[in-house]
Structure formats: C-alpha cells, structure tokens
Amino acid sequence: MKTIHVNASRSYDVIVGSGLLRGAGEVIRSYCPGGVCAIVTDDTVDALYGAALEESLRAAGIKTVKYVFFHGEQGKNAQNYVELLELLAENQLTRTDCIVALGGGVPGDLAGFAAATYLRGIAFVQLPTTLLAAVDSSVGGKTAIDLNAGKNLAGAFYQPHAVLCDVDTLATLPDAQFRAGCAEVIKYAVLQDEELFNDLMISGTAFPREAVIARCVAHKRDIVAADEFDHGCRQLLNLGHTVGHAIEALSDFEVCHGEAVAMGMGVIARAAAANGLCSMDCARAVEDILARFDLPSNSPYGAEALQEVMLSDKKRRGDRITLVVPRGIGQCTLHTIAASELTNFVKAGIL
C-alpha cells in the first residue's frame, strides 16, 4: 500500500493498494460524524461494487442512501446533478454527512460538484474503480458537469477529503477501458517522466499497477500543489485534452475520454514537430508508445471541425488559446496561439 499526501486548500491522502474497498467504511467514518453517506455511482459499477461498499459503510455504523445513474459521459448532466441534490435534501443530509463517489471520472465529477454546492460544501471521498480515475480525475479537486456547449463548463474546484484507490477493482475493467485509462498514464510519462516512458515501452499494459498509479498521482500532486486553481502550470495536465475533448464532442461521446486523449496527444505531437516545436523523433516516440498500448493516435475529424469545438474550450482567453505541446519526452510547455491560427496548427498533425 502506498500513501501520497496532497497539499492543497484542503490537504488529504490518496491511498493506493489492494483490498481498500472492504475497509472503506472505517476510513470514511472519520469524515462522516453525522452518520449518513450518499453513494454516487453508475449502474455498471453499482452492480459490481455497490453492495460491497454499502456493507463496509454499514459495518462502520454509517447509514447509506444511493444515487445510481446510467453509465457514460452523458450522465454528467444538469438533470442528474439537480436530481442528486434533491436526493440529498430529501434525505436531510447535513454538513456533518458525506458523499462518496464510486466509479470512474463521471461519477467522481458529478458527486464532487454536488458535494461542493450542497449546503455550500460537505465532505467528499473518492473511490475510483477505473485506471483513468485512479491516476487523474479523482485527484486535484476539479469537479464539473457538461453543458450542451461543451465538457466541464459548470463546475468547482473542490478537493476531496480522501481518495481510496483499490487496485483490485481494475480487474473487472474491460480490456478496452483499461487501455483507454493507460492514455492518462502515458500523458504523465510524456509530460515529465522519461524514465516512466521507457519503462512503459518495455512493459506495455503489464506495468505494476500500484507503483505506476502512485507515481502518476505523485506527479499530479506536485502540479496541483504548485497551481491548484489552474492559472499556470496545471494547464500542462491538459496534454492531448483540447483536441481530445473536441473529438469526444464530435463523436457524441462514442469515442471514450482515454482514446480521445490518445488521439489528441498524437495530433499535437505531430503538429508540434511540423511547427518546429519538437523533433520528429519526439513525435514518432509518442506515436510508438500509443501503438504499444493499442491506442489510436490520429483524429477521425478534420481540423476545421475540431476548431469549431476547441474554441469553446475553457483554456481559450479571448482570441487566444493555449495548447500543451511536447518539446521532448518528459518535457512539455504551454504554447499560446491566436484562434485564427488554430486550424492550420492542428491540421499539420492530422494524418
């Protein structure tokens, strides 16, 4: 078991290990003196782990209510958000009670935004069950729902009180979903960990789960501690995401987040090389590691279609937009360009 301490506006521990779900109730009890916990999860995860979590909470003397929604990115919507708030109010949860997100990034984002806004903030614990959530979305305090205009446009920075990452839950992930989560692991390697990049090229998906998850969380911990509210270096965590979010939206979320991020990283690496910001060897290395994990590296949509969506991205500032580009493996920078230049820049990275 590994523990990573995060220093932020609220400091907390991220615990990574095996069998943590069974003891979750004992950990959560310290954040839930009121004795009521609302579990937020989707129907797929609920069928796998909902009963085990409820049993652990009951054994710790905590009463439970549960909000279950249909799985998928579309579940991160305003209707579910309001329904969840109504459930909390109807069951009279107070500021001494707790919300637990069980599942991937979608339950985590929805539950976190509800926790941030219900009664102006109640305790919130993350129990990620996907690789993507474990290494990225469960840590750092970004919570949000999607609007018709784009992803994550309504949300709040709200750090969890604890994150419990039970690596045993990864065993039930479909292979495609696990590989999609690997895109976020690769992201950290390309960003600032050349040694991890080289290790992943050797191991492929057989990497040691606990060690690699903890390593990625430690990288994110350091970035969040330096820039919690996303005004500077935290934007580096968006490597592959600006293009990736556009691909997700254009596909009506048929392309999952991890695969979209992989596509985004491939496009941006080639675009950076074509625009003289990194070497062709660097771009090829990004393509190679994505291929090693059977992940796509090209966009199914053209630059014009992508631009229309990208210009609604949160990272746009007036007529400028900031992209994350590799300079080399383990070294990325923020590159701001005029919105009018975006199409040609991205077009250079599409095969």
Wavefront OBJ file of the C-alpha trace (Angstrom):
o trace
v 0.000 0.000 0.000
v 1.216 3.487 -0.867
v 0.047 6.836 0.525
v 0.510 10.112 -1.334
v -0.231 13.264 0.661
v -1.667 16.166 -1.323
v -1.125 19.705 -0.064
v -3.879 21.978 -1.358
v -6.576 24.268 0.015
v -7.679 21.090 1.794
v -4.889 18.590 2.363
v -5.687 14.891 2.071
v -4.236 11.459 1.450
v -4.502 9.333 -1.658
v -4.173 5.702 -0.610
v -3.313 3.157 -3.313
v -3.446 -0.540 -2.523
v -5.278 -3.833 -2.588
v -8.480 -4.615 -0.660
v -9.232 -0.999 0.290
v -12.927 -1.271 -0.579
v -13.523 -3.725 2.263
v -12.206 -1.263 4.824
v -13.608 1.881 3.249
v -16.239 2.354 5.932
v -13.663 2.690 8.699
v -11.799 5.384 6.738
v -14.944 7.262 5.697
v -16.375 7.278 9.225
v -13.889 9.945 10.299
v -15.303 12.287 7.633
v -18.907 11.441 8.384
v -19.724 12.253 12.030
v -23.386 12.715 11.086
v -23.560 9.053 10.204
v -25.153 9.286 6.740
v -23.316 8.703 3.485
v -24.654 9.247 -0.041
v -23.100 6.885 -2.591
v -22.987 8.230 -6.140
v -22.273 5.688 -8.863
v -23.375 4.457 -12.256
v -25.364 1.306 -12.987
v -22.349 -0.687 -14.204
v -20.195 -0.001 -11.143
v -23.130 -0.382 -8.770
v -23.676 -3.941 -9.984
v -20.022 -4.749 -9.317
v -19.176 -2.902 -6.114
v -22.230 -1.091 -4.756
v -23.233 -3.817 -2.311
v -19.664 -4.247 -1.013
v -19.338 -0.538 -0.291
v -22.726 -0.380 1.422
v -21.785 -3.367 3.584
v -18.495 -1.731 4.576
v -20.268 1.515 5.470
v -22.978 -0.252 7.492
v -20.335 -2.225 9.379
v -18.795 1.124 10.348
v -22.161 2.346 11.651
v -22.963 4.590 8.674
v -26.396 4.742 7.075
v -26.474 4.961 3.287
v -28.535 6.460 0.509
v -27.581 5.898 -3.107
v -27.904 7.716 -6.408
v -27.371 5.477 -9.443
v -27.428 6.809 -12.991
v -26.929 5.288 -16.432
v -23.243 4.879 -17.254
v -21.423 7.069 -19.754
v -20.320 10.670 -20.218
v -23.909 11.715 -20.926
v -24.706 11.027 -17.274
v -22.669 14.063 -16.244
v -25.557 16.400 -16.966
v -27.601 19.097 -15.257
v -30.626 16.840 -14.757
v -28.670 14.237 -12.811
v -26.914 16.964 -10.851
v -30.199 18.505 -9.712
v -31.758 15.094 -9.022
v -28.771 14.232 -6.839
v -29.100 17.485 -4.902
v -32.811 16.776 -4.381
v -31.975 13.290 -3.086
v -29.539 14.757 -0.574
v -32.119 17.290 0.597
v -34.965 14.769 0.779
v -32.828 12.523 2.964
v -31.854 15.527 5.103
v -28.107 15.139 4.795
v -26.286 17.791 6.798
v -22.822 19.277 6.728
v -21.722 16.502 9.073
v -22.567 13.849 6.475
v -20.636 12.706 3.415
v -20.804 11.962 -0.316
v -18.792 9.084 -1.766
v -18.059 8.797 -5.491
v -17.764 5.147 -6.530
v -16.583 4.570 -10.072
v -14.759 6.405 -12.816
v -14.406 10.036 -13.744
v -18.084 10.639 -14.473
v -19.397 9.643 -11.007
v -16.436 11.474 -9.485
v -17.143 14.716 -11.309
v -20.895 14.602 -10.668
v -20.559 13.682 -6.989
v -17.802 16.217 -6.425
v -19.776 19.091 -7.907
v -22.776 18.125 -5.775
v -20.563 17.946 -2.674
v -19.100 21.369 -3.454
v -22.506 23.028 -3.810
v -24.914 21.180 -1.497
v -25.169 23.235 1.702
v -22.177 25.148 0.273
v -19.958 22.128 0.789
v -19.996 18.766 2.562
v -17.383 16.032 2.932
v -16.457 14.136 -0.202
v -14.487 10.902 -0.670
v -13.370 9.404 -3.981
v -13.319 5.628 -4.569
v -12.043 5.325 -8.150
v -12.611 1.987 -9.891
v -11.048 2.838 -13.273
v -7.421 3.404 -14.145
v -8.227 6.808 -15.618
v -9.919 7.983 -12.433
v -7.215 6.486 -10.223
v -4.303 8.280 -11.896
v -6.024 11.502 -12.805
v -9.610 12.624 -12.267
v -10.004 11.528 -8.627
v -7.089 13.734 -7.544
v -6.803 17.508 -7.698
v -10.277 18.787 -6.910
v -11.704 19.514 -10.362
v -15.433 18.757 -10.344
v -17.913 19.545 -13.105
v -20.867 18.677 -15.260
v -21.186 19.110 -19.021
v -23.345 21.658 -20.804
v -24.695 21.451 -24.334
v -21.881 23.773 -25.436
v -19.104 21.530 -24.125
v -17.471 19.436 -21.423
v -16.946 20.561 -17.839
v -18.288 24.076 -18.364
v -20.096 24.196 -14.998
v -18.077 23.119 -12.002
v -15.982 23.993 -8.982
v -12.549 23.403 -7.536
v -13.329 21.232 -4.516
v -10.685 18.951 -3.084
v -11.805 15.560 -1.762
v -11.310 14.672 1.878
v -9.692 11.364 0.911
v -9.092 9.142 -2.121
v -9.088 5.354 -1.755
v -7.801 3.587 -4.845
v -8.381 -0.164 -4.575
v -6.295 -1.649 -7.400
v -8.317 -4.872 -7.181
v -11.236 -3.098 -8.861
v -9.172 -2.724 -12.042
v -9.520 -6.475 -12.598
v -13.130 -6.047 -13.720
v -12.370 -3.364 -16.316
v -12.902 -4.430 -19.934
v -9.597 -4.515 -21.781
v -10.537 -1.568 -23.998
v -11.422 0.572 -20.983
v -8.182 -0.321 -19.208
v -6.166 0.591 -22.290
v -8.069 3.866 -22.547
v -7.030 4.641 -18.973
v -3.444 3.959 -19.971
v -3.625 7.111 -22.104
v -3.549 9.181 -18.904
v -0.585 7.164 -17.614
v 1.217 7.834 -20.893
v 0.318 11.504 -20.554
v 2.287 11.772 -17.305
v 5.245 9.991 -18.877
v 5.312 12.366 -21.862
v 4.827 15.377 -19.591
v 7.619 14.899 -17.094
v 8.825 11.323 -16.638
v 11.076 9.963 -19.380
v 12.060 7.022 -17.154
v 8.407 6.004 -16.818
v 8.008 6.423 -20.582
v 10.866 3.999 -21.215
v 9.523 1.524 -18.663
v 6.082 1.597 -20.278
v 7.578 0.946 -23.704
v 9.024 -2.261 -22.271
v 6.110 -3.405 -20.094
v 3.099 -2.349 -22.122
v -0.071 -2.977 -20.131
v 1.765 -5.362 -17.783
v 3.133 -2.475 -15.708
v 2.952 -2.812 -11.879
v -0.426 -1.303 -11.038
v 0.145 0.047 -7.544
v 3.570 1.522 -8.244
v 2.643 3.238 -11.508
v -0.640 4.637 -10.194
v 1.143 6.048 -7.144
v 3.843 7.539 -9.386
v 1.278 9.289 -11.598
v -0.617 10.571 -8.552
v 2.627 11.960 -7.129
v 3.237 13.856 -10.377
v -0.263 15.309 -10.275
v 0.134 16.113 -6.556
v 3.187 18.227 -7.305
v 1.481 20.148 -10.111
v -1.694 20.748 -8.083
v 0.351 21.976 -5.117
v 2.065 24.496 -7.385
v -1.082 25.707 -9.179
v -4.291 24.447 -7.578
v -6.644 26.760 -9.456
v -5.300 26.187 -12.957
v -3.812 29.588 -13.754
v -0.401 28.338 -14.822
v 1.492 25.048 -14.799
v -1.603 22.958 -14.008
v -2.685 23.577 -17.593
v 0.099 21.157 -18.570
v -2.189 18.355 -17.404
v -4.311 19.116 -20.470
v -1.803 17.447 -22.801
v -3.947 15.873 -25.519
v -7.151 17.139 -23.941
v -8.008 20.201 -26.034
v -8.106 18.144 -29.227
v -9.380 15.126 -27.273
v -12.398 16.919 -25.825
v -13.308 18.135 -29.318
v -13.120 14.573 -30.658
v -15.351 13.350 -27.820
v -17.944 16.010 -28.522
v -17.941 15.492 -32.279
v -18.436 11.749 -31.775
v -21.344 12.399 -29.402
v -19.105 10.685 -26.832
v -18.951 7.442 -28.773
v -15.169 7.894 -28.545
v -14.286 7.466 -24.871
v -12.189 10.009 -22.998
v -8.982 7.987 -22.837
v -8.971 7.131 -26.532
v -9.762 10.753 -27.381
v -6.826 11.936 -25.244
v -4.573 9.429 -27.024
v -5.706 10.814 -30.379
v -5.149 14.332 -29.085
v -1.608 13.546 -27.957
v -0.746 12.064 -31.344
v -2.168 15.036 -33.223
v -0.467 17.614 -31.001
v 2.903 15.817 -31.098
v 2.892 15.740 -34.908
v 1.647 19.333 -35.078
v 4.407 20.443 -32.697
v 7.020 18.715 -34.845
v 5.606 20.210 -38.051
v 5.698 23.671 -36.459
v 9.286 23.283 -35.255
v 8.453 22.979 -31.556
v 9.844 19.456 -31.127
v 11.754 16.940 -33.189
v 10.162 14.388 -35.499
v 11.801 11.737 -33.285
v 9.771 13.034 -30.330
v 6.537 12.888 -32.326
v 7.342 9.366 -33.504
v 8.085 8.290 -29.925
v 4.617 9.472 -28.857
v 3.078 7.561 -31.769
v 5.119 4.478 -30.866
v 4.039 4.349 -27.226
v 0.395 4.812 -28.176
v 0.747 1.945 -30.651
v 2.433 -0.139 -27.933
v -0.801 0.181 -25.933
v -3.062 -0.337 -28.970
v -4.296 3.239 -28.672
v -5.202 5.450 -31.647
v -3.054 8.475 -32.462
v -4.986 10.252 -35.193
v -8.214 12.243 -35.297
v -11.186 10.939 -37.278
v -12.233 14.576 -37.774
v -10.632 17.361 -39.754
v -9.025 20.466 -38.324
v -11.920 22.742 -39.273
v -14.468 20.632 -37.400
v -12.139 20.339 -34.407
v -11.520 24.084 -34.285
v -15.195 24.896 -34.003
v -15.419 22.827 -30.833
v -11.995 23.736 -29.449
v -12.823 27.430 -29.443
v -15.434 26.750 -26.728
v -12.695 25.210 -24.573
v -12.139 26.656 -21.085
v -8.493 27.323 -21.950
v -9.430 29.948 -24.524
v -8.701 33.507 -23.426
v -10.349 35.984 -25.778
v -8.890 35.385 -29.220
v -6.040 33.240 -27.864
v -5.956 29.571 -26.928
v -3.280 27.684 -25.014
v -2.149 24.258 -26.169
v 0.167 21.838 -24.389
v 2.975 20.725 -26.692
v 5.907 18.350 -26.181
v 9.428 19.694 -26.525
v 10.829 16.257 -25.832
v 9.814 13.142 -23.943
v 9.415 14.206 -20.320
v 9.305 17.901 -21.183
v 6.199 19.816 -22.282
v 5.364 23.507 -22.450
v 2.350 25.758 -22.827
v 2.053 27.241 -26.308
v -0.432 30.058 -26.846
v -1.596 30.877 -30.360
v -4.227 33.095 -31.952
v -7.571 31.403 -32.515
v -7.215 32.232 -36.200
v -4.042 30.088 -36.342
v -5.589 27.044 -34.666
v -6.879 25.287 -37.784
v -3.555 25.345 -39.596
v -1.622 24.376 -36.480
v -3.817 21.331 -35.802
v -4.094 20.398 -39.479
v -0.358 19.775 -39.528
v -0.839 16.976 -37.003
v -3.678 15.109 -38.719
v -2.690 12.232 -40.965
l 1 2 3 4 5 6 7 8 9 10 11 12 13 14 15 16 17 18 19 20 21 22 23 24 25 26 27 28 29 30 31 32 33 34 35 36 37 38 39 40 41 42 43 44 45 46 47 48 49 50 51 52 53 54 55 56 57 58 59 60 61 62 63 64 65 66 67 68 69 70 71 72 73 74 75 76 77 78 79 80 81 82 83 84 85 86 87 88 89 90 91 92 93 94 95 96 97 98 99 100 101 102 103 104 105 106 107 108 109 110 111 112 113 114 115 116 117 118 119 120 121 122 123 124 125 126 127 128 129 130 131 132 133 134 135 136 137 138 139 140 141 142 143 144 145 146 147 148 149 150 151 152 153 154 155 156 157 158 159 160 161 162 163 164 165 166 167 168 169 170 171 172 173 174 175 176 177 178 179 180 181 182 183 184 185 186 187 188 189 190 191 192 193 194 195 196 197 198 199 200 201 202 203 204 205 206 207 208 209 210 211 212 213 214 215 216 217 218 219 220 221 222 223 224 225 226 227 228 229 230 231 232 233 234 235 236 237 238 239 240 241 242 243 244 245 246 247 248 249 250 251 252 253 254 255 256 257 258 259 260 261 262 263 264 265 266 267 268 269 270 271 272 273 274 275 276 277 278 279 280 281 282 283 284 285 286 287 288 289 290 291 292 293 294 295 296 297 298 299 300 301 302 303 304 305 306 307 308 309 310 311 312 313 314 315 316 317 318 319 320 321 322 323 324 325 326 327 328 329 330 331 332 333 334 335 336 337 338 339 340 341 342 343 344 345 346 347 348 349 350 351
